[in-house]
């Protein structure tokens, strides 16, 4: 298409470089960070859970007489595909019911790490932070599994209904396609110059 417009090889490269730079520099609301917690942090969260949460939410996190499920389809339907600060804020502002925000940020982060572990989200190398700003950059997988974007427990959402993360992935695919196009254009240019 660019060739049809009458651009020479130098102009095509300049146009493609500009287009590539535009796609790469498209701002997002925040730099996304991988959701990560450590196994030790989840273990600490389990101890805190057994001490204060088990009475309402149950031994299995989804079988309590008073509290909503903290694992499984109901939890993932509510918090999957959202940033980790959403569940952290709910925990911190409502739990324990007799004294909200009384456990400290590290304990709430450990509890969230335990909940993530129980929802089959794989532990990583870094602890889950207790800072809401950092948690706002971490996405809880929509399927509840950290290594796939779907779940047998929840039907896949159509592309247009997914969050901004998928839009950034699409932009990434466009960048790769554009880079491939630039590479092919360079190869063709070199072959013509021989």
LUMLOLUM-954362 format. One record per residue (C-alpha): residue number from 1; x, y, z. Coordinates in steps of 0.02 Angstrom, whole numbers. Example, Ala and Ser with C-alpha at 12.3 -4.5 7.8 and 13.67 -1.06 7.14 Angstrom:
! residues 2
SITE   pos        X        Y        Z
SITE     1      615     -225      390
SITE     2      684      -53      357
! end
This chain:
! residues 194
SITE   pos        X        Y        Z
SITE     1        0        0        0
SITE     2      140      121       45
SITE     3      226       83     -120
SITE     4       65      124     -213
SITE     5       67      297     -136
SITE     6      232      332     -222
SITE     7      347      330      -70
SITE     8      528      284     -101
SITE     9      618      159       11
SITE    10      681      294      131
SITE    11      510      373      148
SITE    12      430      202      178
SITE    13      555      165      317
SITE    14      524      335      396
SITE    15      336      312      387
SITE    16      345      137      462
SITE    17      463      195      600
SITE    18      343      337      644
SITE    19      195      218      646
SITE    20      290       94      753
SITE    21      343      231      875
SITE    22      163      291      887
SITE    23       99      118      928
SITE    24      233       83     1056
SITE    25      215      252     1143
SITE    26       25      243     1159
SITE    27        0      282     1343
SITE    28      -92      165     1459
SITE    29     -165      215     1626
SITE    30      -27      126     1720
SITE    31      116       10     1685
SITE    32       49     -165     1716
SITE    33      150     -271     1837
SITE    34      141     -460     1851
SITE    35       34     -521     1995
SITE    36      154     -606     2114
SITE    37      155     -673     2291
SITE    38      272     -794     2378
SITE    39      230     -964     2451
SITE    40      293     -902     2621
SITE    41      176     -753     2609
SITE    42       29     -868     2569
SITE    43       75     -977     2718
SITE    44       73     -823     2831
SITE    45      -95     -778     2756
SITE    46     -161     -952     2793
SITE    47     -111     -933     2976
SITE    48     -199     -764     2986
SITE    49     -351     -838     2898
SITE    50     -362     -983     3021
SITE    51     -347     -863     3166
SITE    52     -483     -740     3117
SITE    53     -575     -777     2955
SITE    54     -619     -962     2961
SITE    55     -771     -935     3074
SITE    56     -866     -836     2941
SITE    57     -789     -896     2776
SITE    58     -763    -1080     2820
SITE    59     -616    -1199     2820
SITE    60     -616    -1212     2630
SITE    61     -638    -1024     2600
SITE    62     -805    -1057     2516
SITE    63     -908    -1151     2644
SITE    64     -933    -1026     2784
SITE    65    -1101     -991     2864
SITE    66    -1087     -800     2856
SITE    67     -953     -738     2735
SITE    68     -953     -743     2545
SITE    69     -842     -870     2455
SITE    70     -659     -822     2441
SITE    71     -617     -953     2311
SITE    72     -699    -1036     2163
SITE    73     -819     -973     2030
SITE    74     -908     -844     2138
SITE    75     -745     -761     2192
SITE    76     -673     -762     2015
SITE    77     -836     -695     1942
SITE    78     -825     -549     2063
SITE    79     -639     -510     2061
SITE    80     -564     -599     1910
SITE    81     -511     -480     1771
SITE    82     -495     -337     1896
SITE    83     -344     -264     1980
SITE    84     -288     -335     2147
SITE    85     -323     -172     2237
SITE    86     -510     -204     2216
SITE    87     -513     -357     2330
SITE    88     -377     -284     2444
SITE    89     -482     -127     2473
SITE    90     -639     -229     2510
SITE    91     -541     -335     2634
SITE    92     -460     -187     2719
SITE    93     -618      -82     2735
SITE    94     -737     -221     2790
SITE    95     -635     -357     2878
SITE    96     -636     -410     3012
SITE    97     -815     -354     3031
SITE    98     -790     -302     3211
SITE    99     -633     -199     3175
SITE   100     -604     -155     2991
SITE   101     -428     -100     2940
SITE   102     -354     -166     3102
SITE   103     -237     -301     3035
SITE   104     -104     -197     2947
SITE   105      -62     -191     2762
SITE   106       60     -337     2768
SITE   107      -68     -452     2848
SITE   108     -202     -404     2722
SITE   109      -75     -436     2582
SITE   110      -34     -606     2657
SITE   111     -220     -649     2668
SITE   112     -242     -599     2486
SITE   113      -91     -706     2439
SITE   114     -173     -854     2525
SITE   115     -336     -822     2432
SITE   116     -243     -811     2266
SITE   117     -155     -975     2303
SITE   118     -321    -1058     2343
SITE   119     -388     -996     2175
SITE   120     -247    -1087     2082
SITE   121     -148     -930     2046
SITE   122       33     -985     2047
SITE   123      156     -909     2171
SITE   124      298     -803     2104
SITE   125      465     -733     2160
SITE   126      405     -569     2236
SITE   127      290     -538     2382
SITE   128      121     -460     2352
SITE   129      136     -279     2409
SITE   130       25     -201     2540
SITE   131       19      -38     2442
SITE   132     -144       -2     2351
SITE   133      -55       97     2215
SITE   134       55      -52     2171
SITE   135      -92     -174     2182
SITE   136     -189      -64     2059
SITE   137      -60     -115     1926
SITE   138      -82     -302     1955
SITE   139     -224     -398     1872
SITE   140     -311     -549     1945
SITE   141     -332     -673     1802
SITE   142     -511     -679     1740
SITE   143     -511     -868     1741
SITE   144     -430     -885     1910
SITE   145     -279     -969     1833
SITE   146     -121     -869     1813
SITE   147      -60     -965     1662
SITE   148     -215     -954     1552
SITE   149     -347     -826     1510
SITE   150     -496     -942     1522
SITE   151     -571    -1054     1653
SITE   152     -679    -1209     1647
SITE   153     -778    -1123     1785
SITE   154     -820     -967     1685
SITE   155     -864     -944     1501
SITE   156     -746     -839     1395
SITE   157     -798     -659     1371
SITE   158     -807     -585     1197
SITE   159     -655     -483     1147
SITE   160     -747     -317     1154
SITE   161     -800     -350     1335
SITE   162     -625     -379     1401
SITE   163     -525     -253     1498
SITE   164     -390     -133     1438
SITE   165     -256     -266     1461
SITE   166     -322     -355     1306
SITE   167     -320     -192     1209
SITE   168     -136     -173     1253
SITE   169     -106     -352     1196
SITE   170     -190     -310     1031
SITE   171      -78     -157     1016
SITE   172       70     -271     1049
SITE   173       13     -386      909
SITE   174       -1     -237      792
SITE   175      176     -185      839
SITE   176      239     -360      799
SITE   177      145     -361      633
SITE   178      214     -190      590
SITE   179      391     -242      638
SITE   180      373     -396      529
SITE   181      313     -287      386
SITE   182      464     -171      409
SITE   183      581     -321      410
SITE   184      505     -389      248
SITE   185      514     -217      167
SITE   186      698     -205      212
SITE   187      732     -378      140
SITE   188      643     -333      -21
SITE   189      739     -171      -31
SITE   190      905     -261       -7
SITE   191      858     -391     -139
SITE   192      811     -254     -263
SITE   193      974     -160     -232
SITE   194     1078     -315     -276
! end
